[in-house]
């Protein structure tokens, strides 16, 4: 199954980049897209690999031939491993995941994923807080879409409150763990900026409601939840559901340090969450 999924990821990436126009003649390992030859010393000093803080999570939406778009998230790790999640919008539950190693080109400016037993996929140009999807030869994708539509933006993992999942890890000073055998869900929150809605799960029931932040959504500020409601399923081994809801009702401020979200009431810690990506 994993082999099939990783193959689908590579094929999907290649398919998303198939063009309707011409491609440039530069190879994926040229020193630059313009064909300028750079010395090894210049490359070593100025390449993205050495000069850019490239490790992190990147998110964007790329075109899709038979769906509304492909929502893609890529996590690049300093040990040259990657994780990728692709959601095909408008197709129901069409999600594909992959993980493995990636390699750099000789300039240190491009990467591509290596899928075990399946070869390689598209190249990506690594920039400052950005990944630009290229074609399988390492050239810009040339079709009817503007090049920037293939740009993935790096997520600020330390100071982002909204538009990502927050997994509950501590409640009233007690560590939260999920019994996988019981079939219960991970408790989490997801705050949506566009309409100030909050969604998530208590570990047993889905939850929904509204929130208000009186700050710039940075690493600290005032935060209030309201109109919270849940489904009414009974689940085993979830004895913290009511405490979770009370923590949300009592919260009036928050802080984020090292990708850990703390909900507080007048400075008193109520709950802790860790950022979840690639969902």
Buried (B, 14 or more C-beta within 10 A) or exposed (E): EEEEBBBBBBBBBBEBBEBEEEBBEBEBEBBEBEEEEBEEEEBBEBBBBEEBEBEBBBBBBBBBEEEEBBBBBBBBEEEBEBBBBBBBEEEEEBEBBBBBEBEBBEBBBBBBBBBEEBEBBBBBBBBEBBBBBBBBBBBBBBBEEEEEBBBBEBBEBEEBBBEBBBBBBBBEEEEBEBEEEEEBBBBBBBBEEEEBBBBBBBBBBEBBBBBEBEEEBBBBBEBBBEEBEBEEEEBEBBEBBEBBBBBBBBBBBBBBEEBBBBBBEEEEBBBBBBBBBBE
